[in-house]
Amino acid sequence: MSREGSSAGKVKVGEEVEIVGFRRYQKTVVTGVEMFKKQLDEGMAGDNAGLLLRGIAKEDVERGMVLAKPGSDHAAHEVQGGDLRSVEG
C-alpha cells in the first residue's frame, strides 16, 4: 500500500485505474482505500489516503508516478508516494 495525495477527481474501490510514469503503464484495480486506519469506499481529491492496488508491489510505485483513469490525460497530475510501513513503523 502506498500513501498518495490526490490532486483531482476521486477513486472508488473496485475501479480500474492506470499507473503511469517513467516510460511504463500498468493497469490495475483499486481493492482498498484507507485513511487514518479506516476503510473507505472512495478517496477524494485532497485526501491523504493509502490505496491497495491489485498485483502492484510497493517496489513498483515511485514518487512522481500518476494514478489515473485508463485512457485519460495524465501529464498534468503528480502523485507524492511513500511507504506506509516507514511512516507507521
PDB file as gemmi writes it, atoms N, CA and C in Angstrom:
CRYST1    1.000    1.000    1.000  90.00  90.00  90.00 P 1                      
ATOM      1  N   MET A   1       0.841  -1.163   0.000  1.00  0.00           N  
ATOM      2  CA  MET A   1       0.000   0.000   0.000  1.00  0.00           C  
ATOM      3  C   MET A   1       0.890   1.230   0.000  1.00  0.00           C  
ATOM      4  N   SER A   2       0.487   2.250  -0.706  1.00  0.00           N  
ATOM      5  CA  SER A   2       1.274   3.476  -0.732  1.00  0.00           C  
ATOM      6  C   SER A   2       0.424   4.653  -0.300  1.00  0.00           C  
ATOM      7  N   ARG A   3       1.078   5.673   0.199  1.00  0.00           N  
ATOM      8  CA  ARG A   3       0.380   6.882   0.630  1.00  0.00           C  
ATOM      9  C   ARG A   3       0.454   7.878  -0.512  1.00  0.00           C  
ATOM     10  N   GLU A   4      -0.686   8.446  -0.875  1.00  0.00           N  
ATOM     11  CA  GLU A   4      -0.732   9.335  -2.020  1.00  0.00           C  
ATOM     12  C   GLU A   4      -1.614  10.532  -1.740  1.00  0.00           C  
ATOM     13  N   GLY A   5      -1.246  11.676  -2.261  1.00  0.00           N  
ATOM     14  CA  GLY A   5      -2.062  12.882  -2.151  1.00  0.00           C  
ATOM     15  C   GLY A   5      -2.763  13.118  -3.479  1.00  0.00           C  
ATOM     16  N   SER A   6      -4.072  13.166  -3.477  1.00  0.00           N  
ATOM     17  CA  SER A   6      -4.836  13.342  -4.703  1.00  0.00           C  
ATOM     18  C   SER A   6      -4.819  14.788  -5.144  1.00  0.00           C  
ATOM     19  N   SER A   7      -4.756  15.019  -6.461  1.00  0.00           N  
ATOM     20  CA  SER A   7      -4.798  16.385  -6.955  1.00  0.00           C  
ATOM     21  C   SER A   7      -6.075  16.664  -7.737  1.00  0.00           C  
ATOM     22  N   ALA A   8      -6.789  15.646  -8.194  1.00  0.00           N  
ATOM     23  CA  ALA A   8      -8.025  15.869  -8.944  1.00  0.00           C  
ATOM     24  C   ALA A   8      -8.851  14.597  -8.964  1.00  0.00           C  
ATOM     25  N   GLY A   9     -10.190  14.740  -8.930  1.00  0.00           N  
ATOM     26  CA  GLY A   9     -11.081  13.609  -9.096  1.00  0.00           C  
ATOM     27  C   GLY A   9     -11.278  12.778  -7.850  1.00  0.00           C  
ATOM     28  N   LYS A  10     -11.717  11.525  -8.083  1.00  0.00           N  
ATOM     29  CA  LYS A  10     -11.909  10.587  -6.986  1.00  0.00           C  
ATOM     30  C   LYS A  10     -11.652   9.183  -7.490  1.00  0.00           C  
ATOM     31  N   VAL A  11     -11.421   8.283  -6.554  1.00  0.00           N  
ATOM     32  CA  VAL A  11     -11.183   6.886  -6.878  1.00  0.00           C  
ATOM     33  C   VAL A  11     -12.047   6.040  -5.956  1.00  0.00           C  
ATOM     34  N   LYS A  12     -12.677   5.006  -6.528  1.00  0.00           N  
ATOM     35  CA  LYS A  12     -13.556   4.133  -5.765  1.00  0.00           C  
ATOM     36  C   LYS A  12     -12.983   2.719  -5.723  1.00  0.00           C  
ATOM     37  N   VAL A  13     -13.316   1.998  -4.657  1.00  0.00           N  
ATOM     38  CA  VAL A  13     -12.923   0.595  -4.543  1.00  0.00           C  
ATOM     39  C   VAL A  13     -13.588  -0.171  -5.690  1.00  0.00           C  
ATOM     40  N   GLY A  14     -12.815  -1.016  -6.364  1.00  0.00           N  
ATOM     41  CA  GLY A  14     -13.316  -1.801  -7.486  1.00  0.00           C  
ATOM     42  C   GLY A  14     -13.109  -1.135  -8.833  1.00  0.00           C  
ATOM     43  N   GLU A  15     -12.665   0.105  -8.842  1.00  0.00           N  
ATOM     44  CA  GLU A  15     -12.462   0.855 -10.078  1.00  0.00           C  
ATOM     45  C   GLU A  15     -11.129   0.493 -10.729  1.00  0.00           C  
ATOM     46  N   GLU A  16     -11.139   0.360 -12.055  1.00  0.00           N  
ATOM     47  CA  GLU A  16      -9.899   0.116 -12.788  1.00  0.00           C  
ATOM     48  C   GLU A  16      -9.154   1.428 -12.944  1.00  0.00           C  
ATOM     49  N   VAL A  17      -7.850   1.399 -12.688  1.00  0.00           N  
ATOM     50  CA  VAL A  17      -7.002   2.587 -12.802  1.00  0.00           C  
ATOM     51  C   VAL A  17      -5.731   2.220 -13.548  1.00  0.00           C  
ATOM     52  N   GLU A  18      -4.993   3.235 -13.918  1.00  0.00           N  
ATOM     53  CA  GLU A  18      -3.734   3.051 -14.627  1.00  0.00           C  
ATOM     54  C   GLU A  18      -2.650   3.791 -13.853  1.00  0.00           C  
ATOM     55  N   ILE A  19      -1.516   3.128 -13.636  1.00  0.00           N  
ATOM     56  CA  ILE A  19      -0.359   3.766 -13.013  1.00  0.00           C  
ATOM     57  C   ILE A  19       0.577   4.161 -14.143  1.00  0.00           C  
ATOM     58  N   VAL A  20       0.914   5.439 -14.199  1.00  0.00           N  
ATOM     59  CA  VAL A  20       1.704   5.968 -15.305  1.00  0.00           C  
ATOM     60  C   VAL A  20       2.959   6.623 -14.759  1.00  0.00           C  
ATOM     61  N   GLY A  21       4.078   6.365 -15.410  1.00  0.00           N  
ATOM     62  CA  GLY A  21       5.306   7.052 -15.030  1.00  0.00           C  
ATOM     63  C   GLY A  21       6.538   6.317 -15.466  1.00  0.00           C  
ATOM     64  N   PHE A  22       7.555   7.085 -15.796  1.00  0.00           N  
ATOM     65  CA  PHE A  22       8.878   6.534 -16.121  1.00  0.00           C  
ATOM     66  C   PHE A  22       8.816   5.490 -17.231  1.00  0.00           C  
ATOM     67  N   ARG A  23       8.117   5.870 -18.308  1.00  0.00           N  
ATOM     68  CA  ARG A  23       8.019   5.058 -19.533  1.00  0.00           C  
ATOM     69  C   ARG A  23       7.298   3.727 -19.365  1.00  0.00           C  
ATOM     70  N   ARG A  24       6.451   3.585 -18.343  1.00  0.00           N  
ATOM     71  CA  ARG A  24       5.679   2.343 -18.229  1.00  0.00           C  
ATOM     72  C   ARG A  24       4.260   2.664 -17.780  1.00  0.00           C  
ATOM     73  N   TYR A  25       3.347   1.849 -18.244  1.00  0.00           N  
ATOM     74  CA  TYR A  25       1.940   1.963 -17.907  1.00  0.00           C  
ATOM     75  C   TYR A  25       1.497   0.624 -17.345  1.00  0.00           C  
ATOM     76  N   GLN A  26       0.801   0.643 -16.218  1.00  0.00           N  
ATOM     77  CA  GLN A  26       0.303  -0.587 -15.617  1.00  0.00           C  
ATOM     78  C   GLN A  26      -1.164  -0.395 -15.280  1.00  0.00           C  
ATOM     79  N   LYS A  27      -2.006  -1.309 -15.742  1.00  0.00           N  
ATOM     80  CA  LYS A  27      -3.413  -1.269 -15.369  1.00  0.00           C  
ATOM     81  C   LYS A  27      -3.619  -2.156 -14.154  1.00  0.00           C  
ATOM     82  N   THR A  28      -4.476  -1.696 -13.246  1.00  0.00           N  
ATOM     83  CA  THR A  28      -4.768  -2.449 -12.039  1.00  0.00           C  
ATOM     84  C   THR A  28      -6.143  -2.044 -11.526  1.00  0.00           C  
ATOM     85  N   VAL A  29      -6.553  -2.650 -10.422  1.00  0.00           N  
ATOM     86  CA  VAL A  29      -7.850  -2.360  -9.806  1.00  0.00           C  
ATOM     87  C   VAL A  29      -7.607  -1.930  -8.363  1.00  0.00           C  
ATOM     88  N   VAL A  30      -8.322  -0.903  -7.927  1.00  0.00           N  
ATOM     89  CA  VAL A  30      -8.246  -0.443  -6.544  1.00  0.00           C  
ATOM     90  C   VAL A  30      -9.056  -1.418  -5.690  1.00  0.00           C  
ATOM     91  N   THR A  31      -8.383  -2.104  -4.768  1.00  0.00           N  
ATOM     92  CA  THR A  31      -9.078  -3.066  -3.906  1.00  0.00           C  
ATOM     93  C   THR A  31      -9.309  -2.530  -2.508  1.00  0.00           C  
ATOM     94  N   GLY A  32      -8.761  -1.352  -2.199  1.00  0.00           N  
ATOM     95  CA  GLY A  32      -8.987  -0.753  -0.890  1.00  0.00           C  
ATOM     96  C   GLY A  32      -8.527   0.688  -0.835  1.00  0.00           C  
ATOM     97  N   VAL A  33      -9.257   1.487  -0.054  1.00  0.00           N  
ATOM     98  CA  VAL A  33      -8.885   2.872   0.225  1.00  0.00           C  
ATOM     99  C   VAL A  33      -8.903   3.027   1.740  1.00  0.00           C  
ATOM    100  N   GLU A  34      -7.808   3.533   2.304  1.00  0.00           N  
ATOM    101  CA  GLU A  34      -7.690   3.664   3.754  1.00  0.00           C  
ATOM    102  C   GLU A  34      -7.177   5.055   4.101  1.00  0.00           C  
ATOM    103  N   MET A  35      -7.811   5.661   5.116  1.00  0.00           N  
ATOM    104  CA  MET A  35      -7.357   6.956   5.592  1.00  0.00           C  
ATOM    105  C   MET A  35      -7.455   6.960   7.113  1.00  0.00           C  
ATOM    106  N   PHE A  36      -6.349   7.265   7.777  1.00  0.00           N  
ATOM    107  CA  PHE A  36      -6.279   7.273   9.233  1.00  0.00           C  
ATOM    108  C   PHE A  36      -6.776   5.950   9.826  1.00  0.00           C  
ATOM    109  N   LYS A  37      -6.301   4.846   9.233  1.00  0.00           N  
ATOM    110  CA  LYS A  37      -6.601   3.477   9.665  1.00  0.00           C  
ATOM    111  C   LYS A  37      -8.085   3.122   9.590  1.00  0.00           C  
ATOM    112  N   LYS A  38      -8.839   3.800   8.719  1.00  0.00           N  
ATOM    113  CA  LYS A  38     -10.251   3.494   8.492  1.00  0.00           C  
ATOM    114  C   LYS A  38     -10.448   3.144   7.028  1.00  0.00           C  
ATOM    115  N   GLN A  39     -11.199   2.074   6.774  1.00  0.00           N  
ATOM    116  CA  GLN A  39     -11.505   1.659   5.412  1.00  0.00           C  
ATOM    117  C   GLN A  39     -12.591   2.557   4.835  1.00  0.00           C  
ATOM    118  N   LEU A  40     -12.379   3.025   3.600  1.00  0.00           N  
ATOM    119  CA  LEU A  40     -13.341   3.888   2.918  1.00  0.00           C  
ATOM    120  C   LEU A  40     -13.783   3.243   1.614  1.00  0.00           C  
ATOM    121  N   ASP A  41     -14.916   3.705   1.089  1.00  0.00           N  
ATOM    122  CA  ASP A  41     -15.403   3.232  -0.208  1.00  0.00           C  
ATOM    123  C   ASP A  41     -14.783   4.001  -1.359  1.00  0.00           C  
ATOM    124  N   GLU A  42     -14.316   5.233  -1.071  1.00  0.00           N  
ATOM    125  CA  GLU A  42     -13.702   6.048  -2.118  1.00  0.00           C  
ATOM    126  C   GLU A  42     -12.752   7.062  -1.503  1.00  0.00           C  
ATOM    127  N   GLY A  43     -11.831   7.542  -2.324  1.00  0.00           N  
ATOM    128  CA  GLY A  43     -10.924   8.609  -1.942  1.00  0.00           C  
ATOM    129  C   GLY A  43     -11.200   9.815  -2.815  1.00  0.00           C  
ATOM    130  N   MET A  44     -11.172  11.004  -2.224  1.00  0.00           N  
ATOM    131  CA  MET A  44     -11.489  12.237  -2.943  1.00  0.00           C  
ATOM    132  C   MET A  44     -10.217  13.076  -3.127  1.00  0.00           C  
ATOM    133  N   ALA A  45     -10.285  14.020  -4.048  1.00  0.00           N  
ATOM    134  CA  ALA A  45      -9.174  14.937  -4.275  1.00  0.00           C  
ATOM    135  C   ALA A  45      -8.823  15.641  -2.970  1.00  0.00           C  
ATOM    136  N   GLY A  46      -7.545  15.710  -2.665  1.00  0.00           N  
ATOM    137  CA  GLY A  46      -7.070  16.343  -1.443  1.00  0.00           C  
ATOM    138  C   GLY A  46      -6.881  15.384  -0.289  1.00  0.00           C  
ATOM    139  N   ASP A  47      -7.436  14.173  -0.376  1.00  0.00           N  
ATOM    140  CA  ASP A  47      -7.272  13.176   0.686  1.00  0.00           C  
ATOM    141  C   ASP A  47      -5.838  12.662   0.707  1.00  0.00           C  
ATOM    142  N   ASN A  48      -5.322  12.432   1.891  1.00  0.00           N  
ATOM    143  CA  ASN A  48      -4.038  11.760   2.058  1.00  0.00           C  
ATOM    144  C   ASN A  48      -4.379  10.327   2.443  1.00  0.00           C  
ATOM    145  N   ALA A  49      -4.549   9.473   1.448  1.00  0.00           N  
ATOM    146  CA  ALA A  49      -5.079   8.126   1.654  1.00  0.00           C  
ATOM    147  C   ALA A  49      -4.096   7.072   1.181  1.00  0.00           C  
ATOM    148  N   GLY A  50      -4.215   5.879   1.761  1.00  0.00           N  
ATOM    149  CA  GLY A  50      -3.471   4.720   1.296  1.00  0.00           C  
ATOM    150  C   GLY A  50      -4.351   3.926   0.355  1.00  0.00           C  
ATOM    151  N   LEU A  51      -3.797   3.487  -0.770  1.00  0.00           N  
ATOM    152  CA  LEU A  51      -4.551   2.713  -1.746  1.00  0.00           C  
ATOM    153  C   LEU A  51      -3.943   1.330  -1.877  1.00  0.00           C  
ATOM    154  N   LEU A  52      -4.795   0.319  -1.843  1.00  0.00           N  
ATOM    155  CA  LEU A  52      -4.370  -1.044  -2.089  1.00  0.00           C  
ATOM    156  C   LEU A  52      -4.697  -1.355  -3.540  1.00  0.00           C  
ATOM    157  N   LEU A  53      -3.664  -1.709  -4.309  1.00  0.00           N  
ATOM    158  CA  LEU A  53      -3.814  -1.934  -5.740  1.00  0.00           C  
ATOM    159  C   LEU A  53      -3.501  -3.385  -6.068  1.00  0.00           C  
ATOM    160  N   ARG A  54      -4.404  -4.049  -6.762  1.00  0.00           N  
ATOM    161  CA  ARG A  54      -4.259  -5.467  -7.093  1.00  0.00           C  
ATOM    162  C   ARG A  54      -3.022  -5.713  -7.964  1.00  0.00           C  
ATOM    163  N   GLY A  55      -2.152  -6.607  -7.501  1.00  0.00           N  
ATOM    164  CA  GLY A  55      -0.991  -7.024  -8.276  1.00  0.00           C  
ATOM    165  C   GLY A  55       0.157  -6.030  -8.315  1.00  0.00           C  
ATOM    166  N   ILE A  56       0.109  -4.981  -7.504  1.00  0.00           N  
ATOM    167  CA  ILE A  56       1.159  -3.963  -7.510  1.00  0.00           C  
ATOM    168  C   ILE A  56       1.900  -4.016  -6.179  1.00  0.00           C  
ATOM    169  N   ALA A  57       3.199  -4.256  -6.252  1.00  0.00           N  
ATOM    170  CA  ALA A  57       4.045  -4.270  -5.052  1.00  0.00           C  
ATOM    171  C   ALA A  57       4.531  -2.855  -4.773  1.00  0.00           C  
ATOM    172  N   LYS A  58       4.919  -2.599  -3.527  1.00  0.00           N  
ATOM    173  CA  LYS A  58       5.385  -1.251  -3.177  1.00  0.00           C  
ATOM    174  C   LYS A  58       6.623  -0.863  -3.979  1.00  0.00           C  
ATOM    175  N   GLU A  59       7.415  -1.832  -4.409  1.00  0.00           N  
ATOM    176  CA  GLU A  59       8.604  -1.558  -5.214  1.00  0.00           C  
ATOM    177  C   GLU A  59       8.241  -1.076  -6.615  1.00  0.00           C  
ATOM    178  N   ASP A  60       7.002  -1.319  -7.048  1.00  0.00           N  
ATOM    179  CA  ASP A  60       6.560  -0.921  -8.387  1.00  0.00           C  
ATOM    180  C   ASP A  60       6.115   0.536  -8.457  1.00  0.00           C  
ATOM    181  N   VAL A  61       5.971   1.193  -7.297  1.00  0.00           N  
ATOM    182  CA  VAL A  61       5.474   2.568  -7.248  1.00  0.00           C  
ATOM    183  C   VAL A  61       6.581   3.492  -6.759  1.00  0.00           C  
ATOM    184  N   GLU A  62       6.788   4.599  -7.494  1.00  0.00           N  
ATOM    185  CA  GLU A  62       7.818   5.559  -7.142  1.00  0.00           C  
ATOM    186  C   GLU A  62       7.234   6.966  -7.112  1.00  0.00           C  
ATOM    187  N   ARG A  63       7.894   7.844  -6.393  1.00  0.00           N  
ATOM    188  CA  ARG A  63       7.468   9.245  -6.335  1.00  0.00           C  
ATOM    189  C   ARG A  63       7.403   9.816  -7.744  1.00  0.00           C  
ATOM    190  N   GLY A  64       6.343  10.562  -8.015  1.00  0.00           N  
ATOM    191  CA  GLY A  64       6.175  11.181  -9.318  1.00  0.00           C  
ATOM    192  C   GLY A  64       5.293  10.395 -10.261  1.00  0.00           C  
ATOM    193  N   MET A  65       4.963   9.151  -9.930  1.00  0.00           N  
ATOM    194  CA  MET A  65       4.056   8.367 -10.764  1.00  0.00           C  
ATOM    195  C   MET A  65       2.634   8.874 -10.572  1.00  0.00           C  
ATOM    196  N   VAL A  66       1.779   8.602 -11.547  1.00  0.00           N  
ATOM    197  CA  VAL A  66       0.416   9.111 -11.560  1.00  0.00           C  
ATOM    198  C   VAL A  66      -0.569   7.949 -11.563  1.00  0.00           C  
ATOM    199  N   LEU A  67      -1.624   8.093 -10.774  1.00  0.00           N  
ATOM    200  CA  LEU A  67      -2.726   7.140 -10.771  1.00  0.00           C  
ATOM    201  C   LEU A  67      -3.881   7.821 -11.488  1.00  0.00           C  
ATOM    202  N   ALA A  68      -4.356   7.237 -12.595  1.00  0.00           N  
ATOM    203  CA  ALA A  68      -5.349   7.917 -13.429  1.00  0.00           C  
ATOM    204  C   ALA A  68      -6.374   6.936 -13.982  1.00  0.00           C  
ATOM    205  N   LYS A  69      -7.479   7.486 -14.434  1.00  0.00           N  
ATOM    206  CA  LYS A  69      -8.489   6.701 -15.129  1.00  0.00           C  
ATOM    207  C   LYS A  69      -7.875   6.238 -16.449  1.00  0.00           C  
ATOM    208  N   PRO A  70      -8.059   4.961 -16.830  1.00  0.00           N  
ATOM    209  CA  PRO A  70      -7.461   4.477 -18.073  1.00  0.00           C  
ATOM    210  C   PRO A  70      -7.876   5.320 -19.279  1.00  0.00           C  
ATOM    211  N   GLY A  71      -6.877   5.708 -20.066  1.00  0.00           N  
ATOM    212  CA  GLY A  71      -7.122   6.476 -21.277  1.00  0.00           C  
ATOM    213  C   GLY A  71      -7.228   7.974 -21.079  1.00  0.00           C  
ATOM    214  N   SER A  72      -7.085   8.461 -19.842  1.00  0.00           N  
ATOM    215  CA  SER A  72      -7.194   9.903 -19.601  1.00  0.00           C  
ATOM    216  C   SER A  72      -5.836  10.580 -19.785  1.00  0.00           C  
ATOM    217  N   ASP A  73      -5.847  11.919 -19.749  1.00  0.00           N  
ATOM    218  CA  ASP A  73      -4.615  12.697 -19.871  1.00  0.00           C  
ATOM    219  C   ASP A  73      -3.958  12.769 -18.497  1.00  0.00           C  
ATOM    220  N   HIS A  74      -2.808  12.119 -18.320  1.00  0.00           N  
ATOM    221  CA  HIS A  74      -2.179  12.006 -17.009  1.00  0.00           C  
ATOM    222  C   HIS A  74      -1.084  13.022 -16.767  1.00  0.00           C  
ATOM    223  N   ALA A  75      -0.611  13.691 -17.780  1.00  0.00           N  
ATOM    224  CA  ALA A  75       0.598  14.512 -17.662  1.00  0.00           C  
ATOM    225  C   ALA A  75       0.454  15.669 -16.677  1.00  0.00           C  
ATOM    226  N   ALA A  76      -0.743  16.166 -16.450  1.00  0.00           N  
ATOM    227  CA  ALA A  76      -0.920  17.347 -15.609  1.00  0.00           C  
ATOM    228  C   ALA A  76      -0.958  17.029 -14.122  1.00  0.00           C  
ATOM    229  N   HIS A  77      -1.000  15.770 -13.742  1.00  0.00           N  
ATOM    230  CA  HIS A  77      -1.162  15.388 -12.341  1.00  0.00           C  
ATOM    231  C   HIS A  77       0.080  14.681 -11.821  1.00  0.00           C  
ATOM    232  N   GLU A  78       0.431  14.957 -10.579  1.00  0.00           N  
ATOM    233  CA  GLU A  78       1.583  14.321  -9.946  1.00  0.00           C  
ATOM    234  C   GLU A  78       1.160  13.756  -8.601  1.00  0.00           C  
ATOM    235  N   VAL A  79       1.662  12.584  -8.278  1.00  0.00           N  
ATOM    236  CA  VAL A  79       1.330  11.920  -7.026  1.00  0.00           C  
ATOM    237  C   VAL A  79       2.583  11.835  -6.178  1.00  0.00           C  
ATOM    238  N   GLN A  80       2.464  12.167  -4.904  1.00  0.00           N  
ATOM    239  CA  GLN A  80       3.576  12.011  -3.987  1.00  0.00           C  
ATOM    240  C   GLN A  80       3.364  10.702  -3.251  1.00  0.00           C  
ATOM    241  N   GLY A  81       4.279   9.759  -3.414  1.00  0.00           N  
ATOM    242  CA  GLY A  81       4.107   8.440  -2.816  1.00  0.00           C  
ATOM    243  C   GLY A  81       5.153   8.149  -1.768  1.00  0.00           C  
ATOM    244  N   GLY A  82       4.792   7.312  -0.827  1.00  0.00           N  
ATOM    245  CA  GLY A  82       5.703   6.854   0.207  1.00  0.00           C  
ATOM    246  C   GLY A  82       5.201   5.530   0.740  1.00  0.00           C  
ATOM    247  N   ASP A  83       5.995   4.864   1.488  1.00  0.00           N  
ATOM    248  CA  ASP A  83       5.637   3.565   2.042  1.00  0.00           C  
ATOM    249  C   ASP A  83       4.989   3.750   3.401  1.00  0.00           C  
ATOM    250  N   LEU A  84       3.788   3.206   3.583  1.00  0.00           N  
ATOM    251  CA  LEU A  84       3.091   3.340   4.861  1.00  0.00           C  
ATOM    252  C   LEU A  84       3.892   2.711   6.001  1.00  0.00           C  
ATOM    253  N   ARG A  85       4.580   1.631   5.723  1.00  0.00           N  
ATOM    254  CA  ARG A  85       5.334   0.960   6.791  1.00  0.00           C  
ATOM    255  C   ARG A  85       6.420   1.856   7.371  1.00  0.00           C  
ATOM    256  N   SER A  86       7.043   2.670   6.532  1.00  0.00           N  
ATOM    257  CA  SER A  86       8.096   3.559   7.036  1.00  0.00           C  
ATOM    258  C   SER A  86       7.511   4.686   7.874  1.00  0.00           C  
ATOM    259  N   VAL A  87       6.275   5.066   7.648  1.00  0.00           N  
ATOM    260  CA  VAL A  87       5.636   6.142   8.405  1.00  0.00           C  
ATOM    261  C   VAL A  87       5.039   5.607   9.698  1.00  0.00           C  
ATOM    262  N   GLU A  88       4.368   4.451   9.621  1.00  0.00           N  
ATOM    263  CA  GLU A  88       3.659   3.912  10.774  1.00  0.00           C  
ATOM    264  C   GLU A  88       4.494   3.009  11.643  1.00  0.00           C  
ATOM    265  N   GLY A  89       5.680   2.639  11.171  1.00  0.00           N  
ATOM    266  CA  GLY A  89       6.577   1.807  11.960  1.00  0.00           C  
ATOM    267  C   GLY A  89       6.205   0.402  11.868  1.00  0.00           C  
TER     268      GLY A  89                                                      
END                                                                             
